[in-house]
Amino acid sequence: MKRLSTLFLAILILLSSFSIVAKGGFQIWPGKLTITMNEWYYDWVETKYNKIHVTNPYSYGINVSVKINNPSVEIISEGYTFIPDTSWIKIEPSVIYIPPHTSDSFEVVIVVPEDMQSKHFNEKWEAWAVFNLNLFPGGQGGMNFKVELAVKLFINTPKGEASFSRYLPIILFLFFSFFVVSVIFILVRKKKNYLINNAKPNSSLFFYRKKRN
């Protein structure tokens, strides 16, 4: 009887623990994020399209932190490879305080060093953004549970020809400038020839024309 009571008590404790852990799930959206890079990112302007939202369902504030991991070989998605360097994924802020029953967001951008960009055109990477918090049930003291949720990041790097598009405005400007200068040069030359050919006998242009002939 004593053994049965001990076993029953152990089961109750175990079920209680599972209940507390189940309540520890803060909410993250989206569960996966696809980032298609039409060109290499150079600053944080692109982050307005790459956000991960976190919701705090509790009646007390929580601190949520984030880190970047590569998935294991066994579970990486088909057609994707590891990102060569997880530091290329920038997430701001790294830790955020979320008040009770509110939401906030993390911003994600991919920043590949310029000297590495030419080596990684047309690639598909997968990495995980792992969000975690240390949860104190009830918002007060007691047992501490570490809760982690992961968002899959699917990153498509630019195609090789994408680098040309970055310099297209400059090329068009130079072409237009050359065209304008050529037109001006032709018009000036025509006007000069016209003046020379129609110069009066006593003008300097007349002697210039005579000398040139």
C-alpha positions in Angstrom: 0.0 0.0 0.0 2.8 2.3 0.9 4.4 1.6 -2.5 1.2 2.3 -4.3 0.8 5.6 -2.5 4.4 6.6 -3.3 3.8 5.7 -7.0 0.6 7.7 -7.1 2.3 10.7 -5.6 5.1 10.5 -8.1 2.6 10.4 -11.0 0.8 13.4 -9.6 4.1 15.4 -9.4 5.0 14.3 -12.9 1.6 15.4 -14.3 1.8 18.7 -12.5 5.2 19.3 -14.0 3.9 18.6 -17.5 1.1 21.0 -16.9 3.4 23.8 -15.8 5.7 23.2 -18.8 2.7 23.2 -21.2 1.7 26.7 -19.9 5.2 27.9 -20.6 4.7 28.3 -24.3 4.9 32.0 -25.4 3.6 32.5 -29.0 5.8 33.2 -32.0 4.7 34.0 -35.6 5.5 33.0 -38.3 6.8 29.5 -37.6 9.0 29.8 -40.6 10.4 32.8 -42.5 11.6 32.8 -46.1 14.0 35.5 -47.1 14.6 35.9 -50.8 17.5 38.2 -51.5 17.2 39.9 -54.9 20.6 41.5 -54.1 23.0 41.5 -51.3 21.8 43.5 -48.3 24.0 46.4 -47.2 22.1 47.9 -44.4 19.0 47.5 -42.1 16.5 49.0 -44.6 15.4 45.5 -45.7 14.3 44.5 -42.2 10.9 46.0 -42.5 9.9 42.9 -44.5 11.7 40.4 -42.2 10.0 40.4 -38.8 9.3 37.7 -36.2 6.5 38.5 -33.8 6.4 37.3 -30.2 3.3 37.4 -28.0 3.3 37.2 -24.2 0.1 35.5 -23.0 0.9 35.9 -19.3 -0.2 38.3 -16.6 3.5 39.3 -16.0 6.3 40.5 -18.2 8.8 38.2 -19.8 12.3 38.6 -21.2 12.8 36.7 -24.5 16.2 36.2 -26.0 17.3 34.8 -29.4 20.2 32.9 -30.8 21.0 31.4 -34.2 21.7 27.7 -34.7 22.2 25.5 -37.7 19.9 22.5 -37.8 21.4 19.0 -37.6 22.1 17.1 -40.7 19.3 14.7 -40.0 16.5 17.3 -39.9 17.7 20.0 -42.4 15.1 20.6 -45.1 15.6 19.0 -48.5 17.3 21.2 -51.0 18.9 23.5 -48.3 22.3 23.6 -46.8 23.8 25.2 -43.7 24.6 28.9 -43.8 28.4 29.1 -43.9 28.5 31.5 -40.9 25.6 32.1 -38.5 26.9 35.5 -37.7 25.7 36.6 -41.1 22.2 36.5 -39.7 21.5 39.6 -37.7 18.6 39.8 -35.3 17.7 42.9 -33.3 17.3 43.2 -30.5 19.0 40.1 -29.1 16.9 40.3 -25.9 13.5 42.0 -25.6 11.2 42.6 -22.6 7.5 42.0 -23.4 4.9 43.4 -20.9 1.9 41.3 -20.0 -0.6 40.4 -22.7 1.3 42.3 -25.4 3.4 41.6 -28.5 6.6 42.8 -29.9 8.9 41.9 -32.8 12.4 41.0 -33.7 14.0 42.2 -37.0 16.0 39.8 -39.2 18.4 40.7 -41.9 21.2 38.8 -43.7 24.5 40.6 -44.0 27.1 38.7 -45.9 30.6 40.2 -45.9 31.4 41.9 -49.3 34.5 39.7 -49.9 32.3 36.5 -49.5 29.4 37.5 -51.7 30.7 36.4 -55.0 31.2 32.9 -53.6 27.6 32.4 -52.6 25.3 33.3 -55.4 22.2 31.2 -56.1 22.4 29.2 -52.8 19.6 28.0 -50.4 20.4 28.1 -46.7 18.5 27.0 -43.6 19.1 28.2 -40.1 17.0 28.3 -36.9 16.3 31.4 -34.8 15.8 29.9 -31.3 13.9 32.0 -28.9 13.9 31.2 -25.2 12.9 32.5 -21.8 13.4 31.3 -18.2 9.9 30.9 -16.9 9.0 31.2 -13.2 5.4 29.8 -13.1 3.0 32.4 -11.7 5.6 35.1 -12.3 7.1 34.6 -8.9 9.6 32.3 -7.3 9.6 28.5 -7.5 10.8 26.0 -10.1 12.5 27.6 -13.1 11.7 26.2 -16.5 13.6 27.1 -19.7 11.2 27.3 -22.6 12.6 27.4 -26.2 10.8 27.8 -29.5 12.4 27.9 -32.9 11.6 29.6 -36.2 13.0 28.1 -39.4 14.8 30.7 -41.6 15.0 29.8 -45.3 17.4 32.1 -47.1 17.7 32.3 -50.9 20.8 34.2 -52.0 20.8 36.4 -55.1 21.3 34.9 -58.5 24.6 35.7 -60.3 23.1 38.4 -62.6 21.6 40.2 -59.7 24.8 42.1 -59.1 24.4 43.8 -62.5 21.1 45.3 -61.5 22.7 47.1 -58.6 24.9 49.1 -61.0 22.2 49.5 -63.8 21.2 53.1 -62.7 24.9 54.2 -62.8 25.4 52.6 -66.2 22.2 54.3 -67.6 23.3 57.7 -66.1 26.7 57.4 -67.8 25.1 56.4 -71.1 22.7 59.3 -70.9 25.5 61.7 -70.1 27.6 60.5 -73.0 24.6 60.9 -75.3 23.9 64.5 -74.2 27.5 65.5 -74.5 27.7 63.9 -78.0 24.6 65.8 -79.1 25.9 69.1 -77.8 29.3 68.5 -79.5 27.6 67.8 -82.8 25.3 70.8 -82.6 28.2 73.1 -81.7 30.3 71.7 -84.6 27.4 72.2 -87.1 26.8 75.8 -85.9 30.5 76.6 -86.2 30.7 75.1 -89.8 27.6 77.1 -90.7 29.1 80.4 -89.4 32.3 79.7 -91.3 30.6 78.8 -94.5 28.4 81.9 -94.4 31.0 84.3 -93.1 31.3 87.8 -94.7 34.5 88.6 -96.7 35.7 91.1 -94.2 35.2 88.9 -91.1 37.8 86.8 -89.3 35.8 83.6 -90.0 36.1 84.3 -93.7 39.9 84.4 -93.5 39.7 81.2 -91.3 37.7 79.5 -94.0 40.0 80.7 -96.7 43.0 79.5 -94.7 41.4 76.1 -94.0 40.7 75.6 -97.7 
